[in-house]
Amino acid sequence: MSVTGLPPPLLLLLLLPPLLFCDAVSVVDHHPDDEYVVEHEVSYQQAVKRARSLELYPGPIPGCKPCTSDEMSYCADQRVIDDHCCCDNGYNEVLDFVEHTCLVGPEACQVKAGDCAEYSRLRECCCHTYLASLWKYKAGGASGTQVTICLLASLPVALGAVR
């Protein structure tokens, strides 16, 4: 007797007809670029337009501790954008003042900050101000932020010298 209480030959006869009508499925593990589609995109023109309307607030962000040099390096390179694409999806466009394209494909993304909660903390506490200043300057709406942007733009170079 089987677990179902039916003799094994009878169980086989009950399961066999549905199996005869199933199609075979082949799974091929490959990831060519054409399998990736644009999930959302912010063009240079859109980013500049949005950056012009940003209000920059000097000083520390309430609830945030000072950012480390490693955290600012995360903001200055592509990692914050990669994590944005992985964690925020198109319905939550929090970096609409930064030119970027997010692609969706068959492979699961890997969050570079560790997890999406840490990415959100870094984005709000460290990266938003840095990227907003940078793109406001690029947009030509940086009156009063020129000194800040010069310091922030030289940050990756300075961080490289510290390491």
DSSP file with accessible surface (Angstrom, degrees, kcal/mol):
  #  RESIDUE AA STRUCTURE BP1 BP2  ACC     N-H-->O    O-->H-N    N-H-->O    O-->H-N    TCO  KAPPA ALPHA  PHI   PSI    X-CA   Y-CA   Z-CA
    1    1 A M              0   0  172      0, 0.0     2,-0.1     0, 0.0     5,-0.0   0.000 360.0 360.0 360.0 144.2    0.0    0.0    0.0
    2    2 A S    >   -     0   0   32      4,-1.7     3,-1.6     1,-0.1     0, 0.0  -0.338 360.0 -92.0 -92.8 179.0    1.1    3.5   -0.8
    3    3 A V  T 3  S+     0   0  157      1,-0.3    -1,-0.1     2,-0.1     0, 0.0   0.833 126.6  57.2 -60.9 -30.2    0.8    6.6    1.4
    4    4 A T  T 3  S-     0   0   89      2,-0.2    -1,-0.3     1,-0.1     0, 0.0   0.605 116.0-114.1 -78.8  -9.8   -2.5    7.4   -0.3
    5    5 A G  S <  S+     0   0   42     -3,-1.6    -2,-0.1     1,-0.4    -1,-0.1   0.421  81.2 116.7  91.2  -3.9   -4.0    4.0    0.6
    6    6 A L  S    S-     0   0   57      1,-0.1    -4,-1.7     2,-0.0    -1,-0.4  -0.766  76.2-103.5 -96.6 145.8   -4.1    2.8   -3.0
    7    7 A P    >>  -     0   0   57      0, 0.0     4,-2.3     0, 0.0     3,-0.5  -0.394  36.7-113.9 -62.9 142.8   -2.0   -0.1   -4.3
    8    8 A P  H 3> S+     0   0   78      0, 0.0     4,-2.5     0, 0.0     5,-0.2   0.871 114.4  53.1 -50.3 -41.9    1.0    1.2   -6.3
    9    9 A P  H 3> S+     0   0   91      0, 0.0     4,-1.9     0, 0.0     5,-0.1   0.921 111.4  46.5 -63.9 -36.7   -0.2   -0.2   -9.7
   10   10 A L  H <> S+     0   0   80     -3,-0.5     4,-1.8     2,-0.2     5,-0.2   0.912 111.3  51.6 -68.8 -40.8   -3.6    1.5   -9.2
   11   11 A L  H  X S+     0   0   45     -4,-2.3     4,-1.9     1,-0.2     5,-0.2   0.924 109.1  51.4 -60.9 -41.7   -1.9    4.8   -8.2
   12   12 A L  H  X S+     0   0  110     -4,-2.5     4,-2.2    -5,-0.2    -1,-0.2   0.912 108.2  51.3 -63.2 -40.7    0.3    4.6  -11.3
   13   13 A L  H  < S+     0   0  114     -4,-1.9    -1,-0.2     1,-0.2    -2,-0.2   0.848 110.2  49.8 -66.5 -32.2   -2.8    4.1  -13.5
   14   14 A L  H  < S+     0   0  104     -4,-1.8    -1,-0.2     1,-0.2    -2,-0.2   0.849 117.2  39.7 -73.8 -34.1   -4.5    7.2  -12.0
   15   15 A L  H  X S+     0   0   98     -4,-1.9     4,-1.2    -5,-0.2    -2,-0.2   0.748 102.0  72.0 -87.0 -24.5   -1.4    9.4  -12.5
   16   16 A L  H  X S+     0   0   73     -4,-2.2     4,-1.6    -5,-0.2     3,-0.3   0.922  88.7  57.1 -64.7 -46.4   -0.4    8.1  -16.0
   17   17 A P  H >> S+     0   0   61      0, 0.0     4,-0.9     0, 0.0     3,-0.5   0.926 106.8  48.3 -57.2 -45.1   -3.1    9.6  -18.2
   18   18 A P  H >4 S+     0   0   74      0, 0.0     3,-0.7     0, 0.0     4,-0.3   0.899 109.6  54.3 -61.8 -34.7   -2.5   13.2  -17.1
   19   19 A L  H >< S+     0   0  117     -4,-1.2     3,-0.9    -3,-0.3    -3,-0.1   0.825 100.2  60.8 -66.7 -29.6    1.3   12.7  -17.8
   20   20 A L  H << S+     0   0  124     -4,-1.6    -1,-0.2    -3,-0.5    -4,-0.1   0.770 105.0  48.2 -69.6 -24.5    0.6   11.5  -21.3
   21   21 A F  T << S+     0   0  167     -4,-0.9     2,-0.3    -3,-0.7    -1,-0.2   0.395  89.2 104.9 -97.8   2.6   -1.0   14.9  -22.2
   22   22 A C    <   -     0   0   85     -3,-0.9     2,-0.2    -4,-0.3    -3,-0.0  -0.614  66.3-131.0 -84.9 143.1    1.7   17.1  -20.8
   23   23 A D        -     0   0  150     -2,-0.3     2,-0.2     1,-0.1    -2,-0.1  -0.625  26.4-108.2 -85.2 153.3    4.2   18.9  -23.1
   24   24 A A        -     0   0  101     -2,-0.2     2,-0.5     2,-0.0    -1,-0.1  -0.556  30.7-153.5 -79.2 144.3    7.9   18.7  -22.4
   25   25 A V        -     0   0  124     -2,-0.2     2,-0.5     2,-0.0    -1,-0.0  -0.981   4.1-160.1-122.4 128.8    9.5   21.8  -21.2
   26   26 A S        -     0   0  110     -2,-0.5     2,-0.6     2,-0.0    -2,-0.0  -0.917   3.3-158.3-107.6 133.3   13.2   22.7  -21.7
   27   27 A V        -     0   0  134     -2,-0.5     2,-0.5     2,-0.0    -2,-0.0  -0.956   6.5-166.9-111.9 119.8   14.9   25.2  -19.5
   28   28 A V        -     0   0  104     -2,-0.6     2,-1.3     2,-0.1    -2,-0.0  -0.937  14.7-143.1-108.7 125.9   18.0   26.8  -21.0
   29   29 A D        +     0   0  138     -2,-0.5     2,-0.3     2,-0.0    -2,-0.0  -0.693  51.6 123.4 -91.9  89.3   20.1   28.7  -18.6
   30   30 A H        -     0   0   93     -2,-1.3    -2,-0.1     2,-0.1     0, 0.0  -0.986  41.9-160.7-144.2 153.6   21.4   31.7  -20.7
   31   31 A H        +     0   0   65     -2,-0.3    -2,-0.0    74,-0.0     5,-0.0  -0.498  16.4 175.4-135.8  65.9   21.2   35.4  -20.2
   32   32 A P    >   -     0   0   50      0, 0.0     3,-2.0     0, 0.0     4,-0.2  -0.350  45.2-108.7 -69.1 158.7   21.8   37.3  -23.5
   33   33 A D  G >  S+     0   0  140      1,-0.3     3,-1.9     2,-0.2     0, 0.0   0.772 113.3  70.6 -59.2 -26.7   21.4   41.1  -23.3
   34   34 A D  G 3  S+     0   0  135      1,-0.3    -1,-0.3    71,-0.0    -3,-0.0   0.599  87.0  66.4 -72.0  -6.5   18.2   40.9  -25.4
   35   35 A E  G <  S+     0   0   71     -3,-2.0     2,-0.4     2,-0.0    -1,-0.3   0.538  86.0  86.8 -85.5  -8.1   16.4   39.4  -22.4
   36   36 A Y    <   -     0   0   62     -3,-1.9     2,-0.3    -4,-0.2    69,-0.2  -0.780  61.0-170.2 -93.7 136.3   16.8   42.6  -20.4
   37   37 A V  E     -A  104   0A  91     67,-2.6    67,-2.9    -2,-0.4     2,-0.5  -0.907  32.8 -97.6-123.8 154.8   14.2   45.3  -20.8
   38   38 A V  E     -A  103   0A  81     -2,-0.3    65,-0.3    65,-0.2     3,-0.1  -0.576  32.4-176.6 -73.1 119.7   14.1   48.9  -19.6
   39   39 A E  E    S-     0   0A  64     63,-3.1     2,-0.3    -2,-0.5    -1,-0.2   0.876  70.4 -24.8 -83.4 -45.4   12.1   49.0  -16.4
   40   40 A H  E     -A  102   0A  27     62,-1.3    62,-3.0     2,-0.0    -1,-0.4  -0.965  61.8-160.1-161.3 162.7   12.4   52.8  -16.2
   41   41 A E  E     -A  101   0A 113     -2,-0.3     2,-0.5    60,-0.2    60,-0.2  -0.999  11.2-159.2-149.1 140.5   14.7   55.5  -17.4
   42   42 A V  E     -A  100   0A  10     58,-3.1    58,-1.8    -2,-0.3    -2,-0.0  -0.983  25.3-146.5-119.8 115.0   15.5   59.1  -16.6
   43   43 A S     >  -     0   0   35     -2,-0.5     4,-2.7    56,-0.2     5,-0.2  -0.280  26.0-107.5 -75.4 166.1   17.1   60.9  -19.5
   44   44 A Y  H  > S+     0   0   95      1,-0.2     4,-2.7     2,-0.2     5,-0.2   0.924 121.8  50.6 -58.4 -44.4   19.7   63.7  -19.1
   45   45 A Q  H  > S+     0   0  137      1,-0.2     4,-2.2     2,-0.2    -1,-0.2   0.897 111.4  47.2 -62.9 -42.3   17.1   66.3  -20.1
   46   46 A Q  H  > S+     0   0  106      2,-0.2     4,-2.4     1,-0.2    -1,-0.2   0.911 112.9  49.7 -64.6 -42.0   14.6   65.0  -17.6
   47   47 A A  H  X S+     0   0    0     -4,-2.7     4,-2.9     2,-0.2    -2,-0.2   0.928 112.0  47.0 -63.8 -44.8   17.2   64.9  -14.8
   48   48 A V  H  X S+     0   0   11     -4,-2.7     4,-2.1     2,-0.2    -1,-0.2   0.923 111.8  50.9 -64.3 -42.8   18.4   68.4  -15.5
   49   49 A K  H  X S+     0   0  159     -4,-2.2     4,-0.7    -5,-0.2    -1,-0.2   0.931 114.9  42.6 -60.4 -45.6   14.9   69.8  -15.6
   50   50 A R  H >< S+     0   0   95     -4,-2.4     3,-0.8    46,-0.3     4,-0.4   0.900 110.9  56.0 -68.5 -39.0   14.1   68.1  -12.3
   51   51 A A  H >< S+     0   0    0     -4,-2.9     3,-1.3     1,-0.3    -1,-0.2   0.861  98.9  61.6 -63.7 -34.1   17.4   69.1  -10.7
   52   52 A R  H 3< S+     0   0  144     -4,-2.1    -1,-0.3     1,-0.3    -2,-0.2   0.823 105.1  47.8 -60.6 -31.9   16.7   72.8  -11.5
   53   53 A S  T << S+     0   0   69     -3,-0.8    -1,-0.3    -4,-0.7    -2,-0.2   0.476  86.3 116.5 -91.7   0.3   13.6   72.7   -9.3
   54   54 A L    <   -     0   0   13     -3,-1.3     2,-0.6    -4,-0.4    -3,-0.0  -0.402  57.4-143.2 -69.4 142.4   15.4   71.0   -6.3
   55   55 A E        -     0   0  139     -2,-0.1     2,-0.5     2,-0.0    -2,-0.1  -0.941  14.9-151.0-102.8 122.5   15.6   72.9   -3.1
   56   56 A L        -     0   0   46     -2,-0.6    73,-0.0    76,-0.1    -2,-0.0  -0.832   6.3-160.5 -97.9 131.0   18.9   72.2   -1.3
   57   57 A Y        -     0   0  179     -2,-0.5     2,-0.0     2,-0.1    -2,-0.0  -0.945  11.6-141.4-113.6 119.3   19.0   72.4    2.5
   58   58 A P        +     0   0  128      0, 0.0    71,-0.0     0, 0.0     0, 0.0  -0.323  58.4  43.8 -74.0 161.2   22.4   72.8    4.2
   59   59 A G  S    S-     0   0   57      2,-0.1    -2,-0.1    -2,-0.0     2,-0.0  -0.208  95.9 -34.4  98.3 173.2   23.3   71.1    7.4
   60   60 A P        -     0   0  125      0, 0.0     5,-0.1     0, 0.0    65,-0.0  -0.286  58.9-115.3 -69.1 152.1   22.8   67.6    8.8
   61   61 A I    >   -     0   0   56     64,-0.2     3,-2.2     4,-0.1    -2,-0.1  -0.769  38.4-106.4 -88.1 126.3   19.8   65.5    8.0
   62   62 A P  T 3  S+     0   0  124      0, 0.0     3,-0.1     0, 0.0    -1,-0.1  -0.268 104.1  17.0 -55.4 132.6   17.7   64.9   11.1
   63   63 A G  T 3  S+     0   0   90      1,-0.2     2,-0.4    -3,-0.0    62,-0.1   0.410 103.7 108.9  87.2  -1.4   18.0   61.3   12.3
   64   64 A a    <   -     0   0   32     -3,-2.2    -1,-0.2    60,-0.1     3,-0.1  -0.883  59.1-142.0-111.3 140.3   21.2   60.6   10.3
   65   65 A K        -     0   0  133     -2,-0.4    -4,-0.1     1,-0.1     0, 0.0  -0.512  46.8 -75.4 -87.2 162.9   24.7   60.2   11.6
   66   66 A P        -     0   0  119      0, 0.0     2,-0.2     0, 0.0    -1,-0.1  -0.310  55.1-113.1 -58.5 143.8   27.7   61.7    9.7
   67   67 A b        -     0   0   40     58,-0.2     2,-0.1    -3,-0.1    -3,-0.0  -0.572  25.1-130.3 -83.8 141.3   28.5   59.7    6.6
   68   68 A T     >  -     0   0   71     -2,-0.2     4,-2.3     1,-0.1     5,-0.2  -0.334  26.7-105.9 -81.0 169.7   31.8   57.8    6.4
   69   69 A S  H  > S+     0   0   55      1,-0.2     4,-2.1     2,-0.2     5,-0.1   0.882 122.6  53.0 -65.4 -35.4   34.2   58.0    3.4
   70   70 A D  H  > S+     0   0  101      2,-0.2     4,-1.9     1,-0.2    -1,-0.2   0.901 108.7  49.7 -65.4 -39.8   33.1   54.5    2.3
   71   71 A E  H  > S+     0   0   24      1,-0.2     4,-1.5     2,-0.2    -2,-0.2   0.905 111.1  48.6 -66.0 -38.9   29.5   55.6    2.4
   72   72 A M  H  X S+     0   0   26     -4,-2.3     4,-2.0     2,-0.2    -1,-0.2   0.858 107.8  55.0 -70.8 -31.9   30.3   58.7    0.3
   73   73 A S  H  X S+     0   0   10     -4,-2.1     4,-1.6     2,-0.2    -1,-0.2   0.901 104.3  55.2 -63.6 -39.4   32.2   56.5   -2.2
   74   74 A Y  H  < S+     0   0    7     -4,-1.9     6,-1.2     1,-0.2    -2,-0.2   0.889 110.9  45.2 -57.7 -39.3   29.1   54.4   -2.5
   75   75 A c  H  < S+     0   0    1     -4,-1.5    -1,-0.2     1,-0.2    -2,-0.2   0.840 110.7  53.6 -72.7 -34.7   27.2   57.6   -3.4
   76   76 A A  H  < S+     0   0   30     -4,-2.0    -2,-0.2    -5,-0.1    -1,-0.2   0.723 108.1  50.1 -79.4 -22.4   29.9   58.9   -5.8
   77   77 A D  S >< S-     0   0   72     -4,-1.6     3,-0.7    -5,-0.1     4,-0.4  -0.329 104.2 -83.7-105.7-167.2   30.1   55.7   -8.0
   78   78 A Q  T 3> S+     0   0  110      1,-0.2     4,-2.6     2,-0.1     3,-0.3   0.610 102.6  90.1 -75.8 -11.3   27.4   53.6   -9.7
   79   79 A R  H 3> S+     0   0   79      1,-0.2     4,-2.6     2,-0.2    33,-0.3   0.878  84.0  51.9 -60.0 -40.4   26.5   51.5   -6.7
   80   80 A V  H <> S+     0   0    1     -6,-1.2     4,-2.2    -3,-0.7    -1,-0.2   0.910 112.4  46.7 -64.5 -37.6   23.8   53.7   -5.4
   81   81 A I  H  > S+     0   0   11     -4,-0.4     4,-2.5    -3,-0.3    -2,-0.2   0.919 110.9  52.3 -69.2 -41.9   22.1   53.7   -8.8
   82   82 A D  H  X S+     0   0   56     -4,-2.6     4,-1.6     1,-0.2    -2,-0.2   0.932 112.5  45.2 -58.5 -44.7   22.5   49.9   -9.1
   83   83 A D  H  X S+     0   0    0     -4,-2.6     4,-3.2     2,-0.2     5,-0.4   0.868 108.8  56.6 -69.4 -34.1   20.8   49.5   -5.7
   84   84 A H  H  X>S+     0   0    0     -4,-2.2     4,-2.5    -5,-0.2     5,-0.8   0.944 108.5  47.7 -58.3 -46.8   18.1   52.0   -6.7
   85   85 A d  H  <5S+     0   0   27     -4,-2.5     4,-0.3     1,-0.2    -1,-0.2   0.848 117.1  43.5 -63.6 -33.2   17.3   49.9   -9.7
   86   86 A e  H  <5S+     0   0   25     -4,-1.6    -2,-0.2    -5,-0.2    -1,-0.2   0.887 126.7  26.2 -79.0 -39.1   17.2   46.8   -7.5
   87   87 A f  H  <5S+     0   0   20     -4,-3.2    -3,-0.2    -5,-0.1    -2,-0.2   0.817 121.2  42.5 -99.3 -36.4   15.3   48.1   -4.5
   88   88 A D  T  X5S-     0   0    7     -4,-2.5     4,-0.6    -5,-0.4     3,-0.2   0.788  79.0-164.5 -88.5 -30.7   13.0   51.0   -5.6
   89   89 A N  T >4< -     0   0   64     -5,-0.8     3,-1.1    -4,-0.3    -3,-0.1   0.125  46.9 -66.8  59.9 174.7   11.5   49.7   -8.9
   90   90 A G  T 34 S+     0   0   28      1,-0.2     3,-0.4    -5,-0.1    -1,-0.2   0.732 127.2  67.3 -71.6 -21.2    9.8   52.2  -11.2
   91   91 A Y  T 34 S+     0   0  186      1,-0.3     2,-0.4    -3,-0.2    -1,-0.2   0.683 102.2  48.8 -75.4 -13.6    6.9   53.0   -9.0
   92   92 A N    <<  +     0   0   63     -3,-1.1     2,-1.5    -4,-0.6    -1,-0.3  -0.656  69.3 177.2-126.5  75.7    9.2   54.7   -6.5
   93   93 A E        +     0   0   51     -2,-0.4     3,-0.4    -3,-0.4    -3,-0.1  -0.633  15.7 154.1 -85.3  90.3   11.3   57.1   -8.5
   94   94 A V        +     0   0   32     -2,-1.5    -1,-0.2     1,-0.2     3,-0.1   0.545  69.7  52.3 -93.2 -10.7   13.3   58.8   -5.8
   95   95 A L    >   +     0   0    0     -3,-0.2     3,-1.7     1,-0.1    -1,-0.2  -0.281  62.3 136.1-118.9  47.6   16.3   59.7   -8.0
   96   96 A D  T 3   +     0   0   50     -3,-0.4   -46,-0.3     1,-0.3   -45,-0.2   0.548  68.6  62.1 -75.2  -2.4   14.4   61.4  -10.8
   97   97 A F  T 3  S+     0   0    1    -47,-0.2     2,-0.4    -3,-0.1    -1,-0.3   0.260  93.1  76.5-102.8  10.6   17.1   64.2  -10.8
   98   98 A V  S <  S-     0   0    8     -3,-1.7     2,-0.2     2,-0.0   -56,-0.1  -0.987  85.6-120.5-122.7 129.0   19.9   61.7  -11.8
   99   99 A E        +     0   0   99     -2,-0.4     2,-0.3   -55,-0.1   -56,-0.2  -0.484  56.1 132.9 -67.1 127.4   20.3   60.4  -15.3
  100  100 A H  E     -A   42   0A  12    -58,-1.8   -58,-3.1    -2,-0.2     2,-0.4  -0.974  44.8-140.9-167.5 162.6   20.0   56.6  -15.2
  101  101 A T  E     -A   41   0A  64     -2,-0.3     2,-0.5   -60,-0.2   -60,-0.2  -0.999  14.6-155.4-131.6 128.5   18.4   53.6  -16.9
  102  102 A d  E     -A   40   0A   1    -62,-3.0   -63,-3.1    -2,-0.4   -62,-1.3  -0.922  11.2-162.5-106.9 128.6   17.2   50.6  -14.9
  103  103 A L  E     -A   38   0A 102     -2,-0.5     2,-0.4   -65,-0.3   -65,-0.2  -0.831   5.9-153.1-109.4 147.6   17.0   47.2  -16.6
  104  104 A V  E     +A   37   0A  70    -67,-2.9   -67,-2.6    -2,-0.3     4,-0.1  -0.966  27.8 152.6-118.7 134.8   15.1   44.1  -15.6
  105  105 A G        -     0   0   27     -2,-0.4   -69,-0.1     2,-0.4     4,-0.1  -0.806  56.8 -78.4-147.1-170.0   16.2   40.7  -16.6
  106  106 A P  S    S+     0   0   66      0, 0.0     2,-0.3     0, 0.0   -70,-0.0   0.697 100.1  81.4 -74.6 -19.5   16.2   37.0  -15.7
  107  107 A E  S    S-     0   0  107      1,-0.1    -2,-0.4   -76,-0.0     2,-0.2  -0.689  84.8-116.3 -90.9 141.1   18.9   37.3  -13.0
  108  108 A A        -     0   0   87     -2,-0.3     2,-0.1     1,-0.1    -1,-0.1  -0.489  34.4-117.7 -70.7 139.7   18.2   38.4   -9.5
  109  109 A e        -     0   0   75     -2,-0.2     2,-0.5   -23,-0.1    -1,-0.1  -0.454  17.5-135.0 -78.4 154.4   19.9   41.7   -8.7
  110  110 A Q        -     0   0  148     -2,-0.1     2,-0.5     5,-0.0   -24,-0.1  -0.953  16.3-131.4-110.9 121.4   22.5   41.8   -5.8
  111  111 A V    >   -     0   0   35     -2,-0.5     3,-1.0     3,-0.2   -28,-0.0  -0.595  12.4-158.5 -75.8 121.0   22.1   44.8   -3.5
  112  112 A K  T 3  S+     0   0  108     -2,-0.5    -1,-0.2   -33,-0.3   -32,-0.1   0.757  88.6  58.7 -74.7 -24.4   25.6   46.3   -3.1
  113  113 A A  T 3  S-     0   0   22    -34,-0.2    -1,-0.2     1,-0.1     2,-0.2   0.482 120.8-103.8 -82.4  -2.5   24.8   48.0    0.2
  114  114 A G  S <  S+     0   0   63     -3,-1.0     2,-0.3     4,-0.1    -3,-0.2  -0.407  89.1   0.9 110.5 -54.9   23.9   44.6    1.8
  115  115 A D  S  > S-     0   0   86     -2,-0.2     4,-2.1    -5,-0.1     5,-0.1  -0.961  78.6 -97.9-156.2 171.1   20.1   45.0    1.7
  116  116 A f  H  > S+     0   0   52     -2,-0.3     4,-2.4     1,-0.2     5,-0.1   0.807 118.3  58.1 -68.6 -27.4   17.4   47.4    0.6
  117  117 A A  H  > S+     0   0   74      2,-0.2     4,-2.1     1,-0.2    -1,-0.2   0.931 108.7  45.2 -67.5 -42.2   17.0   48.9    4.1
  118  118 A E  H  > S+     0   0   62      2,-0.2     4,-2.7     1,-0.2     5,-0.2   0.902 111.4  53.5 -68.0 -38.6   20.7   49.9    4.2
  119  119 A Y  H  X S+     0   0    0     -4,-2.1     4,-3.1     1,-0.2     5,-0.2   0.942 108.4  50.3 -57.9 -45.9   20.4   51.2    0.7
  120  120 A S  H  X S+     0   0   42     -4,-2.4     4,-2.4     1,-0.2     5,-0.2   0.905 110.8  48.9 -61.4 -41.2   17.5   53.4    1.8
  121  121 A R  H  X S+     0   0   65     -4,-2.1     4,-3.1     2,-0.2     5,-0.4   0.951 114.2  45.0 -63.2 -47.9   19.4   54.7    4.8
  122  122 A L  H  X>S+     0   0    8     -4,-2.7     5,-2.6     1,-0.2     4,-2.4   0.908 112.4  52.2 -63.0 -41.7   22.4   55.5    2.6
  123  123 A R  I  <>S+     0   0   20     -4,-3.1     5,-2.6    -5,-0.2     6,-0.2   0.942 118.1  36.1 -59.9 -47.9   20.3   57.1   -0.1
  124  124 A E  I  <5S+     0   0   87     -4,-2.4     5,-0.2    -5,-0.2    -2,-0.2   0.901 125.6  36.9 -74.8 -41.5   18.5   59.4    2.4
  125  125 A a  I  <5S+     0   0   20     -4,-3.1   -64,-0.2    -5,-0.2    -3,-0.2   0.784 136.0   4.9 -85.9 -29.3   21.3   60.2    4.8
  126  126 A b  I  X5S+     0   0    4     -4,-2.4     4,-1.2    -5,-0.4    -3,-0.2   0.745 124.4  45.2-121.9 -50.0   24.3   60.4    2.4
  127  127 A c  I  ><S+     0   0    0     -5,-2.6     4,-3.3     1,-0.2     5,-0.4   0.834  99.8  63.1 -79.4 -35.6   23.6   60.2   -1.3
  128  128 A H  H  ><S+     0   0   61     -5,-2.6     4,-2.7    -6,-0.3     5,-0.2   0.944 108.3  42.2 -58.8 -48.4   20.6   62.4   -1.8
  129  129 A T  H  > S+     0   0   59     -5,-0.2     4,-2.4    -6,-0.2    -1,-0.2   0.926 117.0  48.2 -64.4 -44.8   22.4   65.6   -0.8
  130  130 A Y  H  X S+     0   0   13     -4,-1.2     4,-2.3     2,-0.2    -2,-0.2   0.961 117.0  40.8 -59.8 -53.0   25.5   64.7   -2.7
  131  131 A L  H  X S+     0   0   11     -4,-3.3     4,-2.8     1,-0.2     5,-0.3   0.882 113.6  53.8 -67.4 -36.9   23.6   63.7   -5.9
  132  132 A A  H  X S+     0   0    2     -4,-2.7     4,-2.4    -5,-0.4     5,-0.2   0.933 111.0  46.3 -63.3 -43.1   21.2   66.7   -5.6
  133  133 A S  H  X S+     0   0    5     -4,-2.4     4,-2.1    -5,-0.2    -2,-0.2   0.926 113.6  49.3 -63.7 -44.0   24.1   69.1   -5.4
  134  134 A L  H  X S+     0   0   32     -4,-2.3     4,-2.2    -5,-0.2    -2,-0.2   0.947 116.2  40.6 -61.7 -48.3   25.9   67.5   -8.3
  135  135 A W  H  X S+     0   0   11     -4,-2.8     4,-1.9     2,-0.2     6,-0.2   0.824 111.2  56.6 -75.8 -28.8   22.9   67.5  -10.6
  136  136 A K  H  <>S+     0   0   26     -4,-2.4     5,-2.0    -5,-0.3     4,-0.4   0.923 109.6  47.5 -64.8 -40.4   21.8   71.0   -9.5
  137  137 A Y  H ><5S+     0   0  106     -4,-2.1     3,-1.5    -5,-0.2     5,-0.3   0.932 110.9  50.3 -64.7 -45.6   25.3   72.2  -10.5
  138  138 A K  H 3<5S+     0   0   97     -4,-2.2    -1,-0.2     1,-0.3    -2,-0.2   0.842 107.9  55.0 -60.0 -33.3   25.0   70.3  -13.9
  139  139 A A  T 3<5S-     0   0    5     -4,-1.9    -1,-0.3    -5,-0.1    -2,-0.2   0.540 113.5-119.4 -79.7  -7.5   21.6   71.9  -14.4
  140  140 A G  T < 5S+     0   0   67     -3,-1.5    -3,-0.2    -4,-0.4     3,-0.1   0.610  87.5 108.7  81.2  10.8   23.1   75.4  -14.0
  141  141 A G      < +     0   0   25     -5,-2.0    -4,-0.2    -6,-0.2    -3,-0.1  -0.160  39.1 113.9-109.6  38.4   20.8   76.1  -11.0
  142  142 A A    >>  +     0   0   11     -5,-0.3     3,-2.6    -6,-0.2     4,-0.7  -0.049  30.2 155.2-105.1  32.1   23.6   76.0   -8.5
  143  143 A S  T 34 S+     0   0  118      1,-0.3    -2,-0.0     2,-0.2    -6,-0.0  -0.418  81.5   9.5 -60.4 124.2   23.8   79.5   -7.2
  144  144 A G  T 34 S+     0   0   79     -2,-0.1    -1,-0.3     1,-0.0     4,-0.2   0.325 118.1  77.8  88.3  -9.8   25.3   79.3   -3.7
  145  145 A T  T <>  +     0   0   19     -3,-2.6     4,-3.0     2,-0.1     5,-0.2   0.369  60.9  98.1-111.1   6.0   26.1   75.6   -4.2
  146  146 A Q  H  X S+     0   0  112     -4,-0.7     4,-2.2     1,-0.2     5,-0.2   0.914  86.2  45.3 -62.4 -43.9   29.2   76.0   -6.3
  147  147 A V  H  > S+     0   0  109      2,-0.2     4,-2.2     1,-0.2    -1,-0.2   0.948 114.6  49.3 -64.9 -44.3   31.6   75.6   -3.4
  148  148 A T  H  > S+     0   0   64     -4,-0.2     4,-2.8     1,-0.2    -2,-0.2   0.935 111.8  48.0 -59.6 -45.7   29.7   72.6   -2.1
  149  149 A I  H  X S+     0   0    3     -4,-3.0     4,-3.2     1,-0.2     5,-0.2   0.880 108.6  53.9 -67.8 -35.4   29.7   70.9   -5.5
  150  150 A C  H  X S+     0   0   75     -4,-2.2     4,-1.4    -5,-0.2    -1,-0.2   0.929 112.8  44.2 -63.6 -41.6   33.4   71.5   -6.0
  151  151 A L  H  < S+     0   0  118     -4,-2.2     4,-0.4     2,-0.2    -2,-0.2   0.921 116.7  45.7 -67.2 -43.8   34.1   69.9   -2.7
  152  152 A L  H >< S+     0   0   32     -4,-2.8     3,-0.9     1,-0.2    -2,-0.2   0.891 110.1  53.9 -68.0 -37.7   31.6   67.0   -3.4
  153  153 A A  H 3< S+     0   0   52     -4,-3.2     4,-0.3     1,-0.3    -1,-0.2   0.830 109.3  48.7 -67.5 -29.7   32.9   66.5   -6.9
  154  154 A S  T 3X S+     0   0   55     -4,-1.4     4,-2.4    -5,-0.2    -1,-0.3   0.533  86.9  94.3 -86.5  -2.9   36.5   66.1   -5.7
  155  155 A L  H <> S+     0   0   37     -3,-0.9     4,-3.1    -4,-0.4     5,-0.3   0.914  79.8  51.9 -56.6 -48.6   35.4   63.6   -3.0
  156  156 A P  H  > S+     0   0   56      0, 0.0     4,-1.9     0, 0.0    -1,-0.2   0.912 112.3  47.5 -59.2 -36.3   36.1   60.5   -5.0
  157  157 A V  H  > S+     0   0  114     -4,-0.3     4,-1.5     2,-0.2    -2,-0.2   0.942 113.9  46.6 -67.4 -45.3   39.6   61.7   -5.7
  158  158 A A  H  X S+     0   0   50     -4,-2.4     4,-1.4     1,-0.2    -1,-0.2   0.905 111.2  51.7 -65.1 -38.7   40.2   62.6   -2.1
  159  159 A L  H  X S+     0   0   11     -4,-3.1     4,-1.5     1,-0.2    -1,-0.2   0.876 105.8  55.5 -66.4 -35.8   38.8   59.3   -0.9
  160  160 A G  H  < S+     0   0   49     -4,-1.9    -1,-0.2    -5,-0.3    -2,-0.2   0.867 106.7  50.6 -64.4 -34.1   41.1   57.4   -3.3
  161  161 A A  H  < S+     0   0   87     -4,-1.5    -1,-0.2     1,-0.2    -2,-0.2   0.824 106.9  55.2 -73.6 -27.6   44.1   59.2   -1.7
  162  162 A V  H  <        0   0  110     -4,-1.4    -1,-0.2    -5,-0.1    -2,-0.2   0.850 360.0 360.0 -73.5 -34.0   42.9   58.3    1.8
  163  163 A R     <        0   0  185     -4,-1.5    -3,-0.1     0, 0.0    -4,-0.0   0.480 360.0 360.0 -67.4 360.0   42.8   54.5    1.1
